[in-house]
Amino acid sequence: MMFQHRSPFLEFEVHPTKWFGCAARIFGSVPFIDYIGRYDIPVVDSILDNLGFHQGREWQDYVHSRNEHMIPEDELERLELFDIMDRMLTIDHTKRITARDAIYHPFFDEMRDTVF
């Protein structure tokens, strides 16, 4: 089975066992390897084979002409966006920001102040 994801921010086609390799190219291999080791998670060899070693990239590196209209122009707002993305997409569930804490992140200040 193939999963296909097409968005203006990231584009890739993924077979389930290759998902980890694709995600490792985004987040880097170390968070996955650390997570697997820390929690002694059994992983099939095909997943580890597809993981490879990747340094990971900054969110700014994914901004391009097709998605830059979705990224805040203000530098502080841009930094807050990338920070909340990092915190929400942290691999280790014990280090990931909770939904409750996320709504109080500065990125959501304007929206939160108008909604609540």
C-alpha positions, 0 to 999 in steps of 0.5 A: 500500500502506498500513502501519498501526501501532497501539501504545499509545505511537504511533498512525498510518497511513502510506503509504510515501512519507508515513512520512518526514512522520510520522517528522519530526513525531516527531523534527523535520524537521532531522535528516532534512534534515541526514542527506539532505544530509550523505550526499548521499542521492537522495530522490524529491520526494514524500518531501520534499513529505511531510516538511514542517517540524516542530519535533519533540517530547519523548518526555514529550509522547507519554505519555498515559492509555493508555500511562503505565502503561508509563513508569517512575514514578521520575523518573530511570528515566523520564529514562533511558528517554527518553535511551536512546530518543533514542540508539537512534532517532537518524536519523544512523547514525553518531551512533546508539548501538550495541547493544553500548553500549546494553546498558551504558546505565543504563536497562538496569542492573537487567535487565543485572545480573539476566541476566548 
